[in-house]
Amino acid sequence: MEKTEIINTKYGKIQGYIEKGIKIFKGIPYAAPPINDLRFMPPKAPDAWSDILIATEFGPNVPQPENNASFLFGPPREENEVNCLTLNIWTPGADKERRPVMFWIHGGNFRYGSSAQVTYNGLPLAKRGNVVLVTINYRLGPLGYLYIPGKTANVGMLDQVAALKWVHDNIEAFGGDPNNVTIFGESAGAASVITLLAMPAAKSLFHRAIAQSTPFYYDSYQEAGSKKFISKLRVDPGDIESLKKIDIKKINRIHYKMALEGYATQETTPFTPVVDGKILPEDPLKVLNNGYAGDIPLLIGTNRDEIKFYHALLPNLPELDSEQLFNRTNRVIKNLGHNEDKAKRLIENYKEAREGKLSTDPQEILDAILTDVVFRIITIRIAEAQGKHQSNTYAYMFTWPSPMMAGKLGVPHAVEVAFVFGTLYIPGTEKYCGKGKDAEILSEKVMDSWIAFARTGNPNNDNVPEWPSYDVGKRATMLFGKETKVVNAPFDKERAAWDDII
């Protein structure tokens, strides 16, 4: 293993290794271990170290429940609450070039995942774009997002802010520009990106934002869900000191049981960012509508068939009939505060929009409705809000189908991530993302667009057609798929069907 030079940081000396000309540093602590009195508390700066930190291995995962999405997350990795708040860096040179910094926030429904997932290898992106790539761990589930008003809230988001502060203070020593930082993330990572746009603590720590498949979380469940979790641990409500002493395995076990219950009842996870009035003063969409982040260019989009991802997790779902389609849709509509007439009309709108073009099978209609309510409509609302204040607002839709399950997944959640990172070559990835020359060409187009955006705030580059900014008049959207092209207002009849619902 070829070693890098020794890098001086604010906390001590670091040495990594070199692979294919890229200098790599893994497992760097950006905060103190979140244990004992620091469990459920905001992160604190790490202690300085006197010896050289050998940064050649990823830090352990943050504690998290079991998951059955190994095709995305890879095999289970070691978990350790003691040294889990770490970050990783890929850089073409630890010099004075001041390259754009791309700061990745992983997804996983705020329950799962880590910066060590094989898809997030930063080498191809750093090499192709001459950028510095950073990936981070942050606290998940109840450890990161338990909500007890006045006692704990949003500490997983504060972890992300602490990592951004570490980058601001140290990234210049790794050849990065602290004044040109792009935050980007997928799923929960995209929700984190949008939340950071609305957080005063994150102001000025980043300069551009990319949100891939931002999910919509109901904002009324966090406190009730946290109370439910605490009751299952047999702890008095609000007794945070007792919670700090509970064995981490028990926390994971109860969290896993709640996750299974949530799948059965269609409840969203309660452990997500919450408007607490302080760390997150207001709903991010309201904040964006008011222009609070109007200085930040935004690139945002979704995959065409996001919710079909769950067919890979639950491949033996029974066949859906029309009555079940209505019942499932009506449950969603009721959660949004509307009656069954809206559910009936919504189904009819989708059938009319798809007639003669796409399948009107009940399962296909439900998948389209759920994709839109969970991902696409909130993405459009965010683009509309930011576009009022920032001309560099761009929208995309990913349309490359997954080959998994003989194509039944369509273009599912997270299929675009390997194209963004240029990691299609990783063993196993092709089962979900595909492979071959066309896939490689598409990955280059996506990478070049993300790199251009990180460099200038505009994704236009020589490898894609002209990409107009987003506005409510044309709703210009770049489609990334077997053909890469701009389409105005794709699936617009379906979009319009939500105008009086969300």
C-alpha positions as CSV (number, residue, x, y, z in Angstrom):
1,M,0.0,0.0,0.0
2,E,1.4,3.3,-1.1
3,K,1.1,5.9,1.7
4,T,0.2,9.6,1.4
5,E,2.2,12.4,2.9
6,I,1.3,13.3,6.5
7,I,-1.5,15.9,6.6
8,N,-1.8,18.4,9.4
9,T,-5.3,19.0,10.6
10,K,-6.8,21.0,13.5
11,Y,-6.9,17.9,15.6
12,G,-3.7,16.1,14.7
13,K,-1.7,14.5,11.9
14,I,-3.3,12.1,9.4
15,Q,-1.8,9.7,6.9
16,G,-3.8,7.8,4.2
17,Y,-3.0,5.8,1.1
18,I,-2.9,6.2,-2.6
19,E,-5.0,4.3,-5.2
20,K,-5.0,5.0,-8.9
21,G,-3.5,8.4,-8.3
22,I,-6.2,9.4,-5.7
23,K,-5.2,10.1,-2.1
24,I,-7.7,8.4,0.3
25,F,-8.3,9.0,4.0
26,K,-10.8,6.9,5.8
27,G,-12.3,6.8,9.3
28,I,-11.4,10.4,10.4
29,P,-13.3,11.3,13.6
30,Y,-15.1,14.6,13.2
31,A,-16.8,14.5,16.6
32,A,-16.3,12.9,20.0
33,P,-17.9,9.4,20.6
34,P,-21.7,10.0,21.2
35,I,-21.9,7.8,24.3
36,N,-22.7,8.1,28.0
37,D,-23.7,11.7,28.6
38,L,-23.4,12.6,24.9
39,R,-25.9,10.0,23.8
40,F,-29.0,11.9,22.4
41,M,-27.0,15.1,22.8
42,P,-25.5,17.5,20.2
43,P,-22.0,16.4,19.0
44,K,-18.9,17.7,20.6
45,A,-15.6,18.3,18.9
46,P,-13.2,15.3,19.0
47,D,-10.2,15.3,21.2
48,A,-6.9,16.1,19.6
49,W,-4.5,13.2,19.1
50,S,-0.7,13.2,19.4
51,D,0.3,10.2,17.2
52,I,-0.2,10.0,13.5
53,L,-3.8,8.8,12.7
54,I,-3.5,6.0,10.1
55,A,-6.6,6.6,8.0
56,T,-6.8,3.5,5.8
57,E,-9.9,1.8,7.1
58,F,-13.5,3.0,7.3
59,G,-14.8,3.6,10.8
60,P,-17.6,1.3,12.0
61,N,-21.2,1.8,11.2
62,V,-23.4,3.8,13.6
63,P,-25.7,1.4,15.5
64,Q,-28.8,0.5,13.4
65,P,-31.4,-2.2,13.1
66,E,-31.3,-5.1,10.7
67,N,-32.3,-4.5,7.1
68,N,-33.0,-6.7,4.1
69,A,-31.6,-4.5,1.4
70,S,-28.2,-6.0,1.1
71,F,-28.2,-5.4,-2.6
72,L,-27.9,-1.7,-1.7
73,F,-26.2,-1.6,1.6
74,G,-23.9,-4.6,1.2
75,P,-23.2,-7.2,3.9
76,P,-23.6,-6.2,7.5
77,R,-20.6,-4.3,8.9
78,E,-19.3,-3.8,12.4
79,E,-21.3,-1.3,14.5
80,N,-19.7,0.7,17.3
81,E,-21.2,3.7,19.1
82,V,-17.8,4.6,20.5
83,N,-16.1,5.7,17.3
84,C,-18.9,5.9,14.7
85,L,-18.9,9.6,13.8
86,T,-16.3,9.6,11.1
87,L,-15.8,10.9,7.6
88,N,-13.7,9.9,4.6
89,I,-11.9,11.9,1.9
90,W,-10.8,11.2,-1.7
91,T,-8.7,13.9,-3.2
92,P,-6.5,14.2,-6.4
93,G,-3.9,16.1,-4.4
94,A,-3.2,17.5,-0.9
95,D,-2.0,20.7,-2.4
96,K,-3.1,24.3,-2.8
97,E,-5.3,23.9,-5.8
98,R,-8.6,24.5,-3.8
99,R,-10.8,22.1,-5.7
100,P,-14.6,22.0,-5.4
101,V,-15.7,19.8,-2.5
102,M,-18.6,17.4,-2.8
103,F,-20.0,16.3,0.5
104,W,-22.1,13.2,0.4
105,I,-24.9,12.3,2.9
106,H,-26.1,8.7,2.6
107,G,-29.7,7.5,2.5
108,G,-31.4,4.7,4.3
109,N,-34.7,6.2,5.7
110,F,-32.8,7.6,8.6
111,R,-32.5,4.0,9.9
112,Y,-29.8,2.3,7.9
113,G,-26.7,2.9,5.9
114,S,-23.2,4.2,6.2
115,S,-20.4,6.1,4.4
116,A,-18.7,2.8,3.8
117,Q,-21.3,1.3,1.3
118,V,-19.4,0.1,-1.7
119,T,-21.4,2.2,-4.1
120,Y,-20.1,5.4,-2.4
121,N,-16.5,4.8,-3.4
122,G,-15.4,8.4,-4.1
123,L,-12.4,7.5,-6.4
124,P,-14.1,7.6,-9.8
125,L,-15.9,10.9,-9.1
126,A,-12.8,12.6,-7.6
127,K,-10.6,11.4,-10.5
128,R,-13.0,12.4,-13.3
129,G,-13.9,15.8,-11.9
130,N,-10.7,16.8,-10.1
131,V,-12.9,17.4,-7.0
132,V,-12.5,16.4,-3.4
133,L,-15.1,13.9,-2.3
134,V,-16.2,13.6,1.3
135,T,-18.6,11.0,2.8
136,I,-19.9,10.9,6.4
137,N,-21.5,8.8,9.0
138,Y,-24.2,10.4,11.2
139,R,-26.4,9.1,14.0
140,L,-29.6,7.2,12.8
141,G,-32.9,6.1,14.2
142,P,-33.6,7.0,17.8
143,L,-30.0,7.8,18.5
144,G,-30.1,10.5,15.9
145,Y,-33.7,11.6,15.8
146,L,-35.5,10.8,19.1
147,Y,-37.7,13.8,19.8
148,I,-38.3,14.8,23.4
149,P,-39.3,18.5,23.3
150,G,-36.8,20.6,25.3
151,K,-34.4,17.7,25.8
152,T,-33.3,16.2,22.5
153,A,-34.1,16.8,18.8
154,N,-32.4,16.5,15.4
155,V,-29.0,15.5,16.8
156,G,-28.4,13.5,13.6
157,M,-28.7,16.7,11.7
158,L,-26.3,18.4,14.1
159,D,-23.8,15.6,13.4
160,Q,-24.0,16.6,9.7
161,V,-23.4,20.2,10.7
162,A,-20.4,19.2,12.8
163,A,-19.0,17.3,9.8
164,L,-19.5,20.3,7.6
165,K,-17.6,22.4,10.2
166,W,-14.8,19.9,10.2
167,V,-14.6,20.2,6.4
168,H,-14.7,24.0,6.6
169,D,-11.8,24.0,9.0
170,N,-9.6,21.3,7.5
171,I,-10.4,20.6,3.9
172,E,-7.9,23.1,2.5
173,A,-5.1,20.8,3.7
174,F,-6.6,18.1,1.5
175,G,-6.6,20.3,-1.7
176,G,-10.2,21.4,-1.3
177,D,-11.9,24.8,-1.3
178,P,-13.9,25.5,1.9
179,N,-15.7,28.2,0.0
180,N,-17.0,25.9,-2.7
181,V,-18.8,23.0,-0.9
182,T,-21.7,21.1,-2.5
183,I,-23.8,19.0,-0.3
184,F,-25.5,16.1,-2.1
185,G,-27.5,13.1,-0.9
186,E,-30.1,10.5,-1.8
187,S,-33.3,9.6,0.0
188,A,-32.8,10.4,3.7
189,G,-29.6,12.0,2.5
190,A,-31.6,14.2,0.1
191,A,-34.1,15.0,3.0
192,S,-31.0,16.0,5.0
193,V,-29.9,18.3,2.2
194,I,-33.2,20.1,2.1
195,T,-33.2,20.3,6.0
196,L,-29.7,21.8,6.0
197,L,-30.9,24.5,3.7
198,A,-33.3,25.6,6.4
199,M,-31.0,25.2,9.4
200,P,-29.4,28.4,10.8
201,A,-26.5,26.3,12.2
202,A,-25.6,25.2,8.6
203,K,-25.7,28.6,7.1
204,S,-22.5,29.5,5.2
205,L,-21.0,26.0,5.5
206,F,-22.1,25.0,2.0
207,H,-22.7,26.7,-1.3
208,R,-24.7,24.4,-3.6
209,A,-27.1,21.5,-3.0
210,I,-28.1,18.4,-4.9
211,A,-31.1,16.4,-3.7
212,Q,-31.7,12.9,-5.2
213,S,-35.1,11.4,-4.5
214,T,-36.2,13.6,-1.5
215,P,-38.9,11.8,0.5
216,F,-41.9,13.4,2.1
217,Y,-42.3,12.7,5.8
218,Y,-45.5,13.4,7.6
219,D,-44.7,16.0,10.2
220,S,-47.1,14.9,12.9
221,Y,-45.6,11.6,13.9
222,Q,-42.2,12.3,15.4
223,E,-43.2,13.2,19.0
224,A,-45.9,10.4,19.2
225,G,-43.5,7.9,17.6
226,S,-40.7,8.8,20.1
227,K,-43.1,8.4,23.0
228,K,-44.1,5.0,21.6
229,F,-40.5,4.0,21.4
230,I,-39.7,5.1,24.9
231,S,-42.7,3.2,26.3
232,K,-41.5,0.0,24.6
233,L,-38.2,0.5,26.5
234,R,-40.2,0.7,29.7
235,V,-38.8,4.1,30.5
236,D,-40.8,7.0,31.8
237,P,-41.5,9.7,29.2
238,G,-38.8,12.3,29.2
239,D,-36.4,10.3,31.3
240,I,-33.5,10.9,29.1
241,E,-30.9,10.0,31.7
242,S,-32.3,6.4,31.9
243,L,-32.3,6.3,28.1
244,K,-28.6,7.0,28.0
245,K,-27.9,3.9,30.0
246,I,-29.9,1.4,28.0
247,D,-27.9,-1.3,26.1
248,I,-27.5,-0.4,22.5
249,K,-28.6,-3.9,21.4
250,K,-31.9,-3.4,23.1
251,I,-32.4,0.0,21.4
252,N,-31.7,-1.6,18.0
253,R,-34.1,-4.5,18.7
254,I,-37.0,-2.2,19.7
255,H,-36.2,0.0,16.7
256,Y,-36.4,-3.0,14.4
257,K,-39.7,-4.1,15.8
258,M,-41.1,-0.6,15.3
259,A,-39.8,-0.6,11.7
260,L,-41.7,-3.8,11.0
261,E,-44.9,-2.4,12.5
262,G,-44.5,0.7,10.4
263,Y,-44.3,-1.4,7.1
264,A,-47.5,-3.2,8.1
265,T,-49.5,0.0,8.9
266,Q,-47.9,2.3,6.3
267,E,-46.6,4.7,9.0
268,T,-43.5,6.6,8.2
269,T,-40.5,6.3,10.5
270,P,-40.8,8.7,13.5
271,F,-37.1,9.2,13.6
272,T,-36.6,12.0,11.1
273,P,-35.8,15.7,11.2
274,V,-38.5,17.5,13.2
275,V,-39.5,21.2,13.3
276,D,-38.5,21.8,17.0
277,G,-38.5,25.6,16.8
278,K,-34.8,26.0,17.5
279,I,-32.5,23.7,15.6
280,L,-35.0,23.5,12.8
281,P,-37.2,26.6,13.3
282,E,-39.7,26.1,10.5
283,D,-40.8,23.6,7.9
284,P,-38.0,23.6,5.2
285,L,-40.6,24.0,2.3
286,K,-41.9,27.2,4.0
287,V,-38.4,28.4,4.6
288,L,-37.5,27.9,0.9
289,N,-40.7,29.6,-0.2
290,N,-39.6,32.6,1.8
291,G,-36.2,32.7,0.1
292,Y,-34.1,31.9,3.2
293,A,-31.7,29.8,1.0
294,G,-32.1,31.8,-2.1
295,D,-28.4,32.2,-2.5
296,I,-27.9,28.4,-3.0
297,P,-28.1,26.8,-6.4
298,L,-30.2,23.6,-6.3
299,L,-30.2,20.5,-8.5
300,I,-33.1,18.2,-7.6
301,G,-34.9,15.2,-9.1
302,T,-36.4,11.7,-8.7
303,N,-36.5,8.3,-10.4
304,R,-39.5,7.4,-12.5
305,D,-40.7,4.4,-10.4
306,E,-39.3,5.1,-6.9
307,I,-41.7,3.0,-4.9
308,K,-41.1,-0.1,-6.9
309,F,-37.9,-0.5,-4.9
310,Y,-40.2,-2.1,-2.2
311,H,-41.0,-4.9,-4.7
312,A,-37.4,-5.9,-4.4
313,L,-37.7,-5.9,-0.6
314,L,-41.0,-7.7,-0.5
315,P,-41.0,-9.8,-3.7
316,N,-44.0,-12.0,-2.8
317,L,-46.7,-9.3,-2.5
318,P,-50.1,-10.6,-3.4
319,E,-51.8,-9.4,-6.5
320,L,-53.7,-6.1,-6.0
321,D,-57.3,-5.6,-7.2
322,S,-59.3,-2.4,-7.7
323,E,-60.8,-2.4,-4.2
324,Q,-57.4,-2.8,-2.6
325,L,-56.1,0.0,-4.9
326,F,-58.8,2.3,-3.5
327,N,-58.3,1.3,0.1
328,R,-54.5,1.9,-0.1
329,T,-54.9,5.2,-1.9
330,N,-57.7,6.3,0.5
331,R,-55.4,5.6,3.5
332,V,-52.8,7.9,2.0
333,I,-55.3,10.6,1.3
334,K,-56.8,10.4,4.8
335,N,-53.3,10.8,6.2
336,L,-53.1,14.0,4.2
337,G,-56.4,15.3,5.7
338,H,-58.8,14.6,2.7
339,N,-61.8,12.4,2.2
340,E,-62.4,9.4,0.0
341,D,-63.8,11.5,-2.9
342,K,-60.3,12.8,-3.4
343,A,-58.9,9.2,-3.4
344,K,-61.5,8.2,-6.1
345,R,-60.7,11.2,-8.2
346,L,-57.0,10.7,-7.9
347,I,-57.2,7.1,-9.1
348,E,-59.3,8.2,-12.1
349,N,-56.9,11.0,-13.0
350,Y,-54.0,8.5,-13.0
351,K,-56.0,6.0,-15.2
352,E,-56.9,8.8,-17.6
353,A,-53.3,10.1,-17.8
354,R,-51.9,6.6,-18.5
355,E,-54.5,5.3,-20.8
356,G,-53.0,4.1,-24.1
357,K,-49.4,4.9,-22.9
358,L,-48.7,3.0,-19.6
359,S,-50.3,0.1,-17.8
360,T,-53.5,0.9,-15.8
361,D,-53.2,-2.4,-13.8
362,P,-54.2,-1.6,-10.1
363,Q,-50.6,-2.3,-8.9
364,E,-49.1,-0.1,-11.5
365,I,-51.5,2.8,-10.6
366,L,-50.8,2.4,-6.9
367,D,-47.0,2.3,-7.5
368,A,-47.3,5.6,-9.6
369,I,-49.5,7.2,-6.9
370,L,-47.1,6.2,-4.1
371,T,-44.0,7.3,-6.1
372,D,-45.5,10.7,-6.5
373,V,-46.9,11.2,-3.0
374,V,-43.7,10.0,-1.3
375,F,-41.1,11.5,-3.7
376,R,-42.0,13.4,-6.8
377,I,-44.6,15.9,-5.6
378,I,-42.5,17.2,-2.7
379,T,-39.5,17.4,-5.1
380,I,-41.6,19.5,-7.5
381,R,-42.8,21.7,-4.6
382,I,-39.2,22.3,-3.5
383,A,-38.1,23.1,-7.1
384,E,-41.0,25.6,-7.4
385,A,-40.1,27.2,-4.1
386,Q,-36.4,27.5,-4.7
387,G,-36.9,28.5,-8.4
388,K,-38.7,31.7,-7.3
389,H,-35.5,33.0,-5.6
390,Q,-32.6,31.2,-7.4
391,S,-32.3,31.1,-11.2
392,N,-29.8,28.2,-10.9
393,T,-32.5,25.6,-10.0
394,Y,-32.5,22.5,-12.1
395,A,-34.7,19.4,-12.2
396,Y,-34.1,15.9,-13.5
397,M,-35.8,12.5,-13.7
398,F,-33.9,9.3,-13.9
399,T,-35.4,6.9,-16.5
400,W,-32.8,4.1,-16.8
401,P,-34.6,0.8,-15.8
402,S,-33.2,-1.7,-13.4
403,P,-32.6,-5.2,-14.8
404,M,-33.5,-6.8,-11.4
405,M,-36.5,-9.0,-11.2
406,A,-36.7,-9.2,-15.0
407,G,-37.4,-5.5,-15.3
408,K,-40.4,-5.5,-12.9
409,L,-38.8,-2.7,-10.8
410,G,-38.9,-0.1,-13.6
411,V,-36.7,2.8,-12.5
412,P,-36.7,2.2,-8.7
413,H,-35.4,4.1,-5.7
414,A,-31.6,4.5,-5.5
415,V,-30.9,3.0,-9.0
416,E,-29.2,6.3,-10.0
417,V,-26.6,6.3,-7.2
418,A,-24.0,4.1,-8.9
419,F,-24.3,6.2,-12.0
420,V,-23.6,9.4,-9.9
421,F,-20.5,7.8,-8.3
422,G,-19.3,5.9,-11.4
423,T,-19.3,2.6,-9.4
424,L,-21.2,0.4,-11.9
425,Y,-18.1,-1.9,-12.0
426,I,-18.5,-3.0,-8.3
427,P,-19.4,-6.7,-8.1
428,G,-23.2,-7.1,-7.6
429,T,-24.1,-3.6,-8.6
430,E,-25.0,-4.7,-12.1
431,K,-27.8,-6.8,-10.8
432,Y,-29.6,-3.6,-9.6
433,C,-28.2,-1.0,-11.9
434,G,-27.3,-2.8,-15.1
435,K,-24.0,-2.8,-17.0
436,G,-22.5,-2.4,-20.5
437,K,-21.4,0.4,-22.7
438,D,-24.7,2.3,-22.6
439,A,-24.7,2.2,-18.8
440,E,-21.1,3.5,-18.8
441,I,-22.0,6.4,-21.2
442,L,-25.0,7.4,-19.0
443,S,-22.9,7.3,-15.9
444,E,-20.4,9.7,-17.6
445,K,-23.2,12.1,-18.5
446,V,-24.6,12.1,-14.9
447,M,-21.1,12.4,-13.3
448,D,-20.2,15.3,-15.6
449,S,-23.5,17.1,-14.8
450,W,-23.0,16.7,-11.0
451,I,-19.4,17.8,-11.3
452,A,-20.2,20.8,-13.4
453,F,-22.9,21.8,-10.9
454,A,-20.4,21.4,-8.0
455,R,-17.9,23.6,-9.8
456,T,-20.2,26.4,-11.0
457,G,-23.7,26.0,-9.8
458,N,-24.9,25.1,-13.3
459,P,-25.0,21.4,-14.5
460,N,-24.6,22.2,-18.2
461,N,-21.6,20.6,-19.8
462,D,-20.5,19.3,-23.3
463,N,-21.8,15.7,-22.5
464,V,-25.5,16.6,-22.2
465,P,-28.1,18.6,-24.2
466,E,-28.7,22.2,-23.1
467,W,-30.3,22.1,-19.7
468,P,-32.6,25.0,-18.9
469,S,-33.3,26.0,-15.3
470,Y,-36.7,25.1,-13.7
471,D,-39.7,27.3,-13.6
472,V,-43.4,26.7,-13.3
473,G,-44.0,27.8,-16.9
474,K,-42.1,25.1,-18.7
475,R,-41.0,22.8,-15.9
476,A,-37.9,21.8,-17.9
477,T,-36.6,18.4,-16.7
478,M,-33.5,16.5,-17.9
479,L,-34.4,12.8,-18.4
480,F,-31.3,10.6,-17.8
481,G,-31.9,7.2,-19.3
482,K,-31.3,5.2,-22.5
483,E,-31.9,8.6,-24.1
484,T,-30.8,11.8,-22.3
485,K,-33.0,14.7,-23.2
486,V,-34.9,17.7,-21.8
487,V,-38.7,17.3,-21.6
488,N,-41.0,20.1,-20.4
489,A,-43.4,19.0,-17.7
490,P,-43.1,15.2,-17.8
491,F,-46.1,13.3,-16.4
492,D,-47.9,16.7,-16.0
493,K,-51.5,15.4,-15.7
494,E,-50.4,13.3,-12.7
495,R,-48.6,16.2,-11.2
496,A,-51.7,18.5,-11.6
497,A,-53.8,15.9,-9.8
498,W,-52.1,16.7,-6.5
499,D,-52.6,20.5,-6.7
500,D,-55.4,20.6,-4.2
501,I,-54.0,17.7,-2.0
502,I,-50.4,18.6,-1.2
